[in-house]
Amino acid sequence: MMGSRALLVAAALLAGMLCPPRPAAEAAAPRIGGPFSLVRLDGTPVTDETYRGKWLVLYFGYTYCPDACPTALNAIGAALARLGPRAADIEPLFITVDPARDTTAVLTEYVKAFDPRIVALRGTSEQTADAARAYRVYYKARELGQGDYAIDHSSFIYVVDPKGTFVKLLTADLPGHQLADELKRLMR
């Protein structure tokens, strides 16, 4: 006959086999998106709340970027063209991570080359850092010598719904037609 102690051990082992331990709670996904305070090229201050009611397609980059930024902005422009009238529900934003060089004049000419509907935003170094932090954007200046620099940065397109909630992170090398298809699917 089993002693009471042995019976308790056997019961505990049996309970462990019949009721396996629950998996550890999954770590919460990092929050993406949030408040920002920047300035449109006409000098108008804007925040994330300025754009409520529209789908946001945000891209963080800079005008001296040799490849990633032009590729992403071309795709956004192509997607807007492909969406036709549905593009009116989208506010495409290009947020510079290089406010020192990306002046209002430079940004005005730059975004014009891709699509006139793309809105360029800039801010102080602190405002830029705050916006980048909200969207978990990496950027860092890298010296090239002789006073010149490039900016290493993450390259993603962020989609935010009309209520201001982040909904999707897209690779910035997505072709325009695929970006348009993805936006149509999200906007249903």
C-alpha positions as CSV (number, residue, x, y, z in Angstrom):
1,M,0.0,0.0,0.0
2,M,1.2,3.5,-0.8
3,G,2.0,5.9,1.9
4,S,0.2,9.3,1.9
5,R,3.3,11.1,0.8
6,A,3.8,8.7,-2.2
7,L,0.1,9.1,-3.0
8,L,0.5,12.9,-3.2
9,V,3.6,12.6,-5.4
10,A,1.7,10.2,-7.7
11,A,-1.3,12.5,-7.9
12,A,0.9,15.5,-8.7
13,L,2.7,13.6,-11.5
14,L,-0.7,12.4,-12.9
15,A,-2.0,15.9,-12.8
16,G,1.0,17.2,-14.6
17,M,0.5,14.6,-17.4
18,L,-3.2,15.3,-17.7
19,C,-2.9,19.0,-17.4
20,P,0.3,20.1,-19.1
21,P,1.6,23.5,-18.0
22,R,0.3,26.5,-19.8
23,P,2.8,28.1,-22.2
24,A,4.4,31.2,-20.9
25,A,2.6,34.3,-22.0
26,E,3.9,35.7,-25.2
27,A,5.7,38.9,-25.1
28,A,3.6,41.8,-26.2
29,A,4.4,43.1,-29.7
30,P,6.1,46.5,-29.6
31,R,3.8,49.3,-30.2
32,I,4.2,51.0,-33.5
33,G,2.9,54.5,-34.2
34,G,1.8,57.3,-32.0
35,P,1.8,61.0,-31.6
36,F,4.1,63.2,-33.7
37,S,4.4,67.0,-34.1
38,L,6.0,68.2,-37.3
39,V,5.6,71.0,-39.9
40,R,4.3,70.9,-43.5
41,L,6.4,72.7,-46.1
42,D,4.0,75.7,-46.1
43,G,4.9,76.2,-42.4
44,T,1.7,74.7,-41.0
45,P,2.2,72.7,-37.8
46,V,0.7,69.2,-37.9
47,T,0.3,66.3,-35.6
48,D,-0.8,62.7,-36.1
49,E,-4.4,63.9,-35.2
50,T,-4.3,66.3,-38.2
51,Y,-4.7,63.3,-40.5
52,R,-7.6,61.5,-38.7
53,G,-10.2,60.3,-41.2
54,K,-7.6,59.4,-43.8
55,W,-5.4,56.3,-44.3
56,L,-1.8,57.3,-43.8
57,V,1.0,55.8,-45.8
58,L,4.2,57.0,-44.0
59,Y,7.8,56.8,-45.1
60,F,10.8,58.1,-43.2
61,G,13.8,59.0,-45.2
62,Y,15.9,61.8,-46.6
63,T,16.5,63.6,-49.9
64,Y,20.1,62.7,-50.3
65,C,19.3,59.0,-50.0
66,P,20.8,57.2,-53.1
67,D,18.4,54.3,-53.5
68,A,15.9,53.2,-50.8
69,C,14.0,56.5,-50.5
70,P,13.5,57.1,-54.3
71,T,12.4,53.5,-54.7
72,A,9.8,53.7,-51.9
73,L,8.5,57.1,-53.0
74,N,8.2,55.9,-56.6
75,A,6.2,52.9,-55.4
76,I,3.9,55.2,-53.3
77,G,3.4,57.4,-56.4
78,A,2.7,54.4,-58.6
79,A,0.3,53.0,-56.0
80,L,-1.6,56.3,-55.8
81,A,-2.0,56.4,-59.6
82,R,-3.2,52.8,-59.7
83,L,-5.7,53.4,-56.9
84,G,-7.4,56.1,-59.0
85,P,-10.2,57.8,-57.1
86,R,-9.6,55.7,-54.0
87,A,-6.3,57.5,-53.5
88,A,-8.3,60.4,-52.2
89,D,-8.8,58.4,-49.0
90,I,-5.0,58.2,-48.5
91,E,-2.6,60.8,-47.1
92,P,1.0,59.9,-48.2
93,L,3.6,61.4,-45.8
94,F,7.3,61.6,-46.3
95,I,9.0,62.4,-43.0
96,T,12.6,63.5,-43.3
97,V,15.2,62.1,-40.9
98,D,17.7,64.8,-42.0
99,P,16.1,68.1,-41.1
100,A,19.6,69.8,-41.3
101,R,19.9,69.4,-45.0
102,D,16.3,68.8,-46.0
103,T,15.1,72.4,-46.0
104,T,11.7,73.4,-47.2
105,A,13.1,74.3,-50.6
106,V,14.9,71.0,-51.0
107,L,11.9,68.9,-49.9
108,T,9.5,70.8,-52.1
109,E,11.5,69.9,-55.2
110,Y,12.2,66.4,-54.1
111,V,8.6,65.2,-53.5
112,K,7.4,66.9,-56.6
113,A,9.6,64.4,-58.6
114,F,7.5,61.5,-57.3
115,D,3.9,62.5,-56.9
116,P,2.4,65.9,-56.0
117,R,0.1,64.2,-53.5
118,I,3.0,63.2,-51.3
119,V,3.2,65.5,-48.3
120,A,6.7,66.2,-46.9
121,L,7.0,66.9,-43.2
122,R,10.0,68.1,-41.3
123,G,10.7,69.2,-37.7
124,T,13.5,70.0,-35.3
125,S,16.0,67.3,-34.5
126,E,14.0,66.6,-31.4
127,Q,10.6,66.4,-33.2
128,T,12.2,64.1,-35.8
129,A,13.6,61.8,-33.1
130,D,10.2,61.7,-31.3
131,A,8.3,60.8,-34.5
132,A,11.0,58.2,-35.5
133,R,10.8,56.7,-31.9
134,A,7.0,56.4,-32.1
135,Y,7.3,54.4,-35.3
136,R,10.4,52.5,-34.2
137,V,12.5,54.0,-37.1
138,Y,16.2,53.5,-37.0
139,Y,18.4,56.3,-38.4
140,K,21.9,57.3,-37.7
141,A,24.3,59.7,-39.6
142,R,27.4,58.1,-40.9
143,E,30.4,60.3,-41.8
144,L,31.7,60.0,-45.3
145,G,34.6,62.3,-44.9
146,Q,35.3,65.9,-46.0
147,G,32.2,67.0,-44.0
148,D,29.8,64.9,-45.9
149,Y,27.5,62.3,-44.4
150,A,24.9,59.7,-45.3
151,I,22.1,58.5,-43.1
152,D,21.7,54.8,-42.4
153,H,18.0,54.2,-41.8
154,S,15.3,51.6,-41.7
155,S,13.2,51.5,-44.9
156,F,9.6,50.5,-44.3
157,I,6.2,51.9,-45.4
158,Y,3.8,52.3,-42.4
159,V,0.1,52.1,-42.9
160,V,-2.2,53.7,-40.4
161,D,-6.0,53.5,-40.5
162,P,-8.3,56.6,-40.3
163,K,-8.6,56.3,-36.6
164,G,-4.9,56.6,-36.1
165,T,-4.1,53.0,-35.4
166,F,-1.1,51.3,-37.0
167,V,-2.2,48.4,-39.2
168,K,0.6,47.2,-41.3
169,L,4.4,47.4,-41.9
170,L,5.4,46.9,-45.5
171,T,8.8,46.6,-47.1
172,A,9.7,49.7,-49.0
173,D,10.9,47.8,-52.0
174,L,7.3,46.6,-52.7
175,P,6.5,47.5,-56.4
176,G,3.7,50.1,-56.8
177,H,1.1,47.7,-58.1
178,Q,1.6,45.4,-55.2
179,L,1.5,48.3,-52.8
180,A,-1.8,49.4,-54.4
181,D,-3.3,45.9,-54.1
182,E,-2.2,45.7,-50.4
183,L,-3.8,49.2,-49.7
184,K,-7.0,48.1,-51.4
185,R,-7.2,45.0,-49.3
186,L,-6.6,47.0,-46.1
187,M,-9.1,49.7,-47.0
188,R,-12.0,47.3,-47.4
